[in-house]
Amino acid sequence: MFAIVDIAGQQFKVKKDDQLFVHRLEGNVGDSVEFSNVLMTSDGDKINLGSSVKVKAEIVDHLKGDKVIVFKKKRRKGYQKSNGHRQYLTKIKINELA
């Protein structure tokens, strides 16, 4: 059984015991979170769209993603601009699709 769920503005295909990196969520490590915006569920050949299933997960860790370098340059003008960014992420573990 799997479900397509909307978490923090992104869609993920989740199964039981999956671990995901999502945008930073409110809560502490060890807290339980519940996602009710489930777009689709599938159990074998049976597919339900817009079902009333809730996905329960646990926050495993808060961390930062890899650094992304943004480099801008205009040739022959002497313009160079470098900027970096690290996204704040939350690692969650899917406990239950109920």
GINOR-V621565 format. One record per helix or strand of 2 or more residues. SS is the DSSP state (a for helix, b for strand). FROM is the first residue (numbers start at 1). TO is the last residue. If there is no record, write none. Layout:
ss & from & to
SS & FROM & TO
SS & FROM & TO
//
This chain:
ss & from & to
b & 2 & 7
b & 10 & 14
b & 19 & 23
b & 32 & 35
b & 38 & 43
b & 46 & 49
b & 55 & 64
b & 68 & 74
b & 79 & 85
b & 88 & 97
//
